[in-house]
Amino acid sequence: MTTITDILQTMDYGPAPEDSAIVRDWLKRHEAGFGHFIDGGFTAAGETFEVTNPASGEVIARVSQGSDADVDAAVKAARAAQPGWAGLSGHDRARHLYALARHIQQHARFLAVLETLDNGKPIRESRDIDVPLVVRHFYHHAGWAEIMADEFPGAAAHGVCGQVIPWNFPLLMLAWKIAPALAAGNTVVLKPAEYTPLTALALAEIAREAGLPKGVLNIVTGDGATGAAITGHPGVNKVAFTGSTEVGRLIRRQIAGSGKALTLELGGKSPFIVFADADLDAAVEGVVDSIWFNQGQVCCAGSRILVAEAVAPRFTELLKRRMATLITGNPLEKSTDIGAIVHPVQLERITALVEQGRAEGSEIHQGTAPAGCFYPATLVTGVEPASILSTEEIFGPVVTLTPFRTPEDAVALANNSRYGLAASVWSENVNLALDVAAKVKAGVVWINAANLFDAGAAFGGTRESGFGREGARAGMAAYLTHPTPRAKRPEAIPAALDATPVQGLPATAVDRTAKLYIGGKQARPDSGYSYAVAGPQGSVGLAPLGNRKDIRNAVEAAHAAKGWGAQTGHNRAQVLYYLAENLSARASEFEERLRSFGQSDSVARAEVETSIRRIFWYAAQSDKFDGAVQSTKSAHVTLAMNEPLGVMGILCPSAQPLLGFVSLVLPAIAMGNRVVAVPSQGHPLAATDLYQVLETSDLPGGVVNIVTGERDVLAKTLAEHDDVDALWYFGTAAGGQAVEAASAGNLKQTWTEDGAARDWTGPEGQGRLFLTRATQVKTIWVPYGE
């Protein structure tokens, strides 16, 4: 018999199993199978599939496979309920969300045990982290519903939201999705993951218990085909997806040109950076919280440890020692640190990737794990940056360790990934930590912490980790829309370009040759061709015919001008004010150019004057489009920084060739982006004249690059270019669809509109919408008040 003296000697945990009897009784009542939750009630179970407990392999439920007809019924119910739900006052919606939060609290233990049975995560995590965060999200978004009219004036719900969530945080991801959607006045059709649908169905029962109106929340279970039916359904106005990058690409292509709003939260390969002055013991615990939390099945897990060479041996030893104490086993045992892998398919993938890394020469260090669907805590050393274990998202309790010498090396290694979801930085030097936080390419950065989450802090990534944010103001805004201009007559397909010699060009004292503008220099097109620019009485000049190589050169030049984004907003503003001053000095010249395209004197004068005023407005905004300090967890301050997207492609509308160009390029560069702009295809000479103004306005070379030519051909090249971070396209519907589909390669953010929809001369031509579209929120968690 074990004595107290023995326990004090070993400090071993005694058995502390969680009682699952109540949950198993509930499952037994549904042993005939679960139906879908549609229009406030459950359907009869149809064709079903098995749901298993990953820790034991036992079948614990049977759930219906959603068909196209089921999805149709759910969307129909959501569509019918949406006007009434959105028509409620914000206060009334807030009361519903508040009630839902209270009822979740009342069923908190039930949900925690069910989540552990269904997913395999330790009961300590589902009980102490997941469910409290679920409650927090509903309370937080009840607040947004209450004050929505004040905080988002003029905004409205999208309509019906189609949402697909993953299996790693089944209930928490559900809360992240439906709480802001409902707060904004949308209705929801949600599909939980095939492996872990049970807490979503339980929450549907709780929503009914709490009095949520029929049709507001609909849950359809099934596999990937069901999810595709939801995201592609014509009755869905917004799609929100959390899952793999591969599926994210499929969804981007599937809904291209549909007009649906889209948020993607995808994979990650997050760096965990430990500097020589870090508290190594604290950093080791950070690794535990980062990669061995939830069995490493976390998109933002710090799966790449980068440690300063000077302390790498000591840190490695401490980490191995800590890893040896981790308990892998029964998730319902309260002393368990690492539970079961969600499904044998995932276990096979983890095992195969680790063995591939071993074959590459990496050294594998592992803890222990019982037989079954379990995998031990794993540390990989001697791993090269190009190893599969360094580049691929493993989604398991596996972490690599790579030493670095300098902070510059650390940043280079951290950014050596196609992902950009999160990062963790450990240093006692606040200047160093914040400097690295600014340089690492990630949507979320934790300083001296890891895996901190709160409804008041925006979460989301960049690059192939997706786009859009969940949580906080940015997450709420993603579920709202503002009135979108509609074209009375859609923009026509531009006339075919004529690159043959033309007659009747206007005579000038000295011939002016329009060129491309790349890297601050005028450049001839790679094609060697020029095309005729038409006026009312015939051709008025020649413009260079840009091609794929010209776009490549322009993108390279834009990347070389990265210092522009690092300048202060004040410095950028001074350059833009100077640009407006110089354009004003040459106003008559630009008016004459616009008249040559067929504009009247008054229209040409108004377009130039409006362009000057627009430059002034965005110069004024350069140092005023601020981020925020968000109220989240104690002992931390959470910064929401509005960062530039990077290198942007901008395809301008056909009409108003000067004002359309200025209205799109200026907000982008005011926020610190660099652009490759394709001006009006038919009348590009207003833009090529403008580069002479840019040259005399202290704008650094490469910040604005101008490539003229066939808009849709150049748009395709930009959309497919992996070093372009975002693309704005204002043209035809077919061109917009092509841009959205082609952008799926590196999942760049896109903004597409009919080029004739906006009145560029009025309020529609400028505003904070353009600034929001030109930036993304980086959330930085900083210790504060400890």
BARO-108936 format. One record per residue (C-alpha): y, z, x; residue in three letters. Coordinates in steps of 0.5 Angstrom, whole numbers, plus 500, padded with zeros to 3 digits. Example, Ala and Ser with C-alpha at 12.3 -4.5 7.8 and 13.67 -1.06 7.14 Angstrom:
BEGIN
491516525ALA
498514527SER
This chain:
BEGIN
500500500MET
507498503THR
511504504THR
519505504ILE
518506512THR
515499512ASP
520495508ILE
526498512LEU
522496519GLN
521489516THR
527488511MET
522483507ASP
523482500TYR
519485495GLY
517480489PRO
522479484ALA
520474479PRO
524471473GLU
521472466ASP
521465463SER
517467457ALA
523466452ILE
524459455VAL
517457455ARG
516459447ASP
522454446TRP
518449450LEU
512450446LYS
516450439ARG
518443441HIS
511441444GLU
510435439ALA
516432443GLY
524432443PHE
528426440GLY
535424441HIS
541428439PHE
545423435ILE
550424430ASP
549431430GLY
542432429GLY
535430433PHE
531424431THR
524424431ALA
520423437ALA
518416439GLY
515413445GLU
515419450THR
514421457PHE
512427461GLU
517432464VAL
514436469THR
515443473ASN
516440480PRO
514447483ALA
507447479SER
506440477GLY
505442470GLU
507438464VAL
512442460ILE
515437455ALA
515430452ARG
521427451VAL
523420448SER
524414451GLN
531411449GLY
531404446SER
536399445ASP
536401438ALA
537408440ASP
543407444VAL
546402438ASP
545408434ALA
548413438ALA
554409440VAL
555407433LYS
555415431ALA
560416437ALA
565410435ARG
565413427ALA
567420430ALA
572418435GLN
578417431PRO
577423427GLY
576427434TRP
582424437ALA
586425431GLY
585433432LEU
591436435SER
590438442GLY
589446440HIS
584444435ASP
580440440ARG
581446445ALA
578451440ARG
572447440HIS
571447447LEU
573454448TYR
567456443ALA
562451446LEU
564455453ALA
563462449ARG
556460446HIS
554457453ILE
555464456GLN
551467451GLN
545463453HIS
547463460ALA
540466462ARG
536461458PHE
540455461LEU
539458468ALA
531459467VAL
530452464LEU
534449469GLU
530452474THR
523450471LEU
526443470ASP
529442476ASN
526446481GLY
532449484LYS
532457486PRO
533461480ILE
539465484ARG
543458484GLU
542456477SER
544463475ARG
549465480ASP
552458481ILE
551452476ASP
551456469VAL
558459471PRO
561453474LEU
559450467VAL
562455463VAL
568454468ARG
569447466HIS
569448459PHE
574453459TYR
578449464HIS
578443460HIS
579447453ALA
586448457GLY
587441458TRP
586439451ALA
591445449GLU
597442453ILE
595434454MET
601432450ALA
605436454ASP
602434461GLU
600427459PHE
605424455PRO
604417452GLY
596418454ALA
591417449ALA
583417449ALA
579411452HIS
575411446GLY
567412447VAL
565414454CYS
558412456GLY
555417461GLN
549417466VAL
548423470ILE
543425476PRO
537430477TRP
540434482ASN
545438478PHE
543436471PRO
547441467LEU
553442471LEU
554434472MET
553434464LEU
559439464ALA
563435469TRP
562429465LYS
563431457ILE
568437458ALA
574432460PRO
572427456ALA
572431450LEU
578434452ALA
582428452ALA
579426445GLY
574421447ASN
567421444THR
560421448VAL
554418449VAL
550421455LEU
544420458LYS
541425463PRO
536424468ALA
529422467GLU
526427471TYR
531433468THR
533432461PRO
531439458LEU
538443459THR
542437456ALA
537437450LEU
538445450ALA
546444450LEU
546439444ALA
543445440GLU
548449443ILE
553444441ALA
551444434ARG
550452434GLU
558452436ALA
560447431GLY
562441435LEU
563435429PRO
557430428LYS
558424433GLY
562427438VAL
557428443LEU
550424443ASN
545425448ILE
540419449VAL
534420454THR
530415457GLY
529411464ASP
534407468GLY
533401462ALA
536406457THR
542408462GLY
543400463ALA
543399455ALA
549405455ILE
553402461THR
553395458GLY
554397451HIS
560393448PRO
562399444GLY
563403450VAL
570403453ASN
569408459LYS
563408464VAL
562415468ALA
556415473PHE
554420478THR
548417482GLY
545413488SER
550408491THR
545402489GLU
545403482VAL
553404482GLY
553397485ARG
549395479LEU
554398474ILE
560395478ARG
557388477ARG
554389470GLN
561391467ILE
565386471ALA
570383467GLY
569387461SER
575391461GLY
571398461LYS
574404465ALA
569406471LEU
568412475THR
563412480LEU
561419484GLU
555416489LEU
552418495GLY
554421501GLY
552423509LYS
557428510SER
559431517PRO
559438518PHE
564439524ILE
563445529VAL
569446534PHE
568450540ALA
572456538ASP
569456531ALA
566463528ASP
559460530LEU
555466526ASP
559464520ALA
558456521ALA
551457521VAL
551460514GLU
555454512GLY
550450514VAL
545454510VAL
550453504ASP
551446505SER
544443507ILE
539448505TRP
543449498PHE
539446492ASN
534443497GLN
539439500GLY
539435494GLN
546435494VAL
551428495CYS
556432499CYS
551436503ALA
553437510GLY
547433513SER
550431520ARG
552437524ILE
557435529LEU
558441534VAL
562441541ALA
558440547GLU
560447550ALA
557451544VAL
551446542ALA
546450546PRO
548457543ARG
549454536PHE
542450536THR
539457538GLU
543461532LEU
541455527LEU
534455529LYS
533463528ARG
537463521ARG
532457519MET
526461521ALA
528466516THR
529462510LEU
524463504ILE
521456501THR
517457495GLY
517459487ASN
524457485PRO
523463479LEU
522468485GLU
529471486LYS
528472494SER
527464494THR
532460498ASP
529453498ILE
525451491GLY
521445490ALA
523438491ILE
525435484VAL
519430484HIS
513427488PRO
517421489VAL
523424492GLN
518428497LEU
515422499GLU
521419501ARG
524425505ILE
517425508THR
517418510ALA
524418513LEU
523424517VAL
517421520GLU
521414521GLN
526419525GLY
520422529ARG
518415531ALA
525413534GLU
524419538GLY
528425535SER
526432535GLU
524435529ILE
524443528HIS
522445521GLN
521452518GLY
515453513THR
513451506ALA
507452501PRO
503446499ALA
505442493GLY
512439492CYS
516443497PHE
519441504TYR
521446509PRO
528446512ALA
528441517THR
533441523LEU
533434527VAL
536434535THR
536428540GLY
538424534VAL
542418536GLU
548416531PRO
545409529ALA
538413527SER
536412520ILE
536420520LEU
544419522SER
545413517THR
541414511GLU
542419505GLU
536423505ILE
537427499PHE
533433502GLY
533439506PRO
534435513VAL
540436517VAL
541432524THR
545435530LEU
549431535THR
554434540PRO
561431542PHE
566432547ARG
573432544THR
576432537PRO
577424538GLU
570424539ASP
568428533ALA
573424528VAL
570418531ALA
562420529LEU
564423523ALA
567417520ASN
561413523ASN
558412516SER
559407510ARG
560413506TYR
566418505GLY
565424500LEU
566430503ALA
566434510ALA
566441513SER
571443519VAL
570449523TRP
575452527SER
579458528GLU
585453530ASN
588452524VAL
592446527ASN
586443529LEU
582444523ALA
588441519LEU
589435524ASP
581433523VAL
582434515ALA
587429515ALA
583424519LYS
576424517VAL
575419511LYS
572423505ALA
575425499GLY
574433499VAL
574437506VAL
572444507TRP
575448512ILE
571454515ASN
567453508ALA
562448505ALA
560446498ASN
566450494LEU
567447487PHE
571449482ASP
574445475ALA
581446478GLY
579442484ALA
579434484ALA
572432487PHE
570425489GLY
569420494GLY
571414498THR
568408501ARG
561407498GLU
561414496SER
565411490GLY
572412486PHE
575416481GLY
576424481ARG
572429477GLU
576436476GLY
583438476ALA
589433473ARG
586427477ALA
579428473GLY
583429466MET
587423467ALA
581419469ALA
579420461TYR
586418459LEU
589411458THR
596408457HIS
598402453PRO
596396457THR
600390456PRO
597384453ARG
599377454ALA
601373448LYS
599367452ARG
594368457PRO
595366464GLU
593359465ALA
589357471ILE
593354476PRO
594347478ALA
589344483ALA
593344490LEU
594337493ASP
594338501ALA
595330502THR
602327504PRO
607327498VAL
614323497GLN
620325495GLY
621332499LEU
628334499PRO
632333505ALA
635338509THR
639338516ALA
633342520VAL
626341517ASP
623348515ARG
616349516THR
613355512ALA
608359515LYS
603364514LEU
605371516TYR
600375520ILE
601381524GLY
608381524GLY
608374526LYS
609367523GLN
602363524ALA
600356522ARG
594356517PRO
587355520ASP
585350516SER
591345519GLY
593343512TYR
599344507SER
600343500TYR
605341496ALA
610346492VAL
612343485ALA
619343482GLY
622340476PRO
623334479GLN
617333484GLY
615337490SER
620342493VAL
616343500GLY
610345503LEU
606351503ALA
600353508PRO
593352505LEU
590359508GLY
583360508ASN
577365510ARG
579366517LYS
586367515ASP
584372511ILE
580375516ARG
586375521ASN
590378516ALA
585384515VAL
585385522GLU
592386523ALA
593390517ALA
588395520HIS
591395527ALA
598397523ALA
594404521LYS
600408524GLY
604406518TRP
600411513GLY
601416518ALA
609416518GLN
613421514THR
615418507GLY
622419509HIS
621414515ASN
618409510ARG
623410505ALA
629408511GLN
625402512VAL
624400505LEU
632401504TYR
633397510TYR
629391507LEU
633392500ALA
639391504GLU
637385508ASN
635382501LEU
641383498SER
645380504ALA
641373503ARG
641374495ALA
644367494SER
639364499GLU
633366494PHE
637365488GLU
637357490GLU
630358492ARG
628360485LEU
632355482ARG
629349486SER
622352482PHE
626350475GLY
629357474GLN
636357471SER
642360475ASP
642367470SER
634367471VAL
634366478ALA
640371479ARG
637376475ALA
630376478GLU
633377485VAL
637383483GLU
631386480THR
627385486SER
633389490ILE
633394485ARG
625395485ARG
625396492ILE
630401492PHE
626405487TRP
620405491TYR
624407497ALA
626413493ALA
619414491GLN
616414498SER
618421499ASP
617424492LYS
610422490PHE
607429491ASP
601432491GLY
599439489ALA
597446490VAL
591448485GLN
589454483SER
582455484THR
578460488LYS
580467491SER
581467498ALA
583459498HIS
588455497VAL
586448495THR
591442497LEU
591435493ALA
594430497MET
596423495ASN
593419501GLU
594411501PRO
588407500LEU
588404506GLY
588396507VAL
589393500MET
589386498GLY
594384493ILE
593377489LEU
600376485CYS
601373478PRO
604365478SER
610367474ALA
616370477GLN
614369484PRO
619373488LEU
619379483LEU
612379482GLY
610379489PHE
615385490VAL
613389484SER
606389487LEU
607390494VAL
612395495LEU
609401491PRO
603399496ALA
607400502ILE
611405500ALA
605410499MET
603408506GLY
598402505ASN
598396509ARG
597389505VAL
594382505VAL
598379499ALA
597372496VAL
603370493PRO
604366487SER
599360488GLN
604355485GLY
611357488HIS
609361494PRO
615359498LEU
619365495ALA
614370499ALA
614366505THR
622366505ASP
621373505LEU
618374511TYR
624373515GLN
627379511VAL
621383513LEU
622381520GLU
629384521THR
628390517SER
624394522ASP
617393518LEU
612394523PRO
607388524GLY
601388520GLY
604392514VAL
605386510VAL
601380511ASN
602374507ILE
597368506VAL
598362501THR
593358498GLY
588358492GLU
589364489ARG
582365487ASP
578362493VAL
582367497LEU
581373492ALA
573372493LYS
574373500THR
578379500LEU
573382494ALA
567381499GLU
571383505HIS
568390507ASP
574392511ASP
578391505VAL
579398501ASP
582396494ALA
584390491LEU
589388486TRP
589382482TYR
594379477PHE
591372474GLY
586369470THR
580373466ALA
575369469ALA
578371476GLY
579378474GLY
571378473GLN
569375479ALA
574380483VAL
570386480GLU
563383481ALA
565381488ALA
568388490SER
561391489ALA
559390496GLY
563396499ASN
565399492LEU
573398493LYS
577400488GLN
580394483THR
586393479TRP
585387475THR
590384469GLU
592378466ASP
598375470GLY
602374464ALA
601380461ALA
606384464ARG
614383463ASP
616384470TRP
623385469THR
623391465GLY
619398465PRO
612395465GLU
614392472GLY
615399475GLN
613406475GLY
608412477ARG
602408475LEU
603403481PHE
604409485LEU
597412482THR
593406483ARG
596405490ALA
593412492THR
587417492GLN
587424492VAL
584428498LYS
582435496THR
582440502ILE
580447501TRP
584452506VAL
582459507PRO
588463504TYR
590471504GLY
583473507GLU
